[in-house]
Amino acid sequence: VQLVMGLAPLNGEFIGKPDVLRLEPRSQNRETGTMSYSATYIPSSSGHYRYGVRVMPVHPAQCTPHETDLVIWA
């Protein structure tokens, strides 16, 4: 699970390359099948930021970690 965050105008794409942070697993609820993740991000400058959370699978049979049909954005 990753946080993708970077400077962006209100209605536009990222300005430059966004930062990608790995979220650390914090807790798991076996009854509901959910997990919680967290990270700390300190922006390098002020301004408008855009962010997204993506879940990327990891498996030895993958050609690349960025197989687009397997990445889920939130």
Order of alpha helices (4+ residues) and beta strands (2+ residues): beta-beta-beta-beta-beta-beta
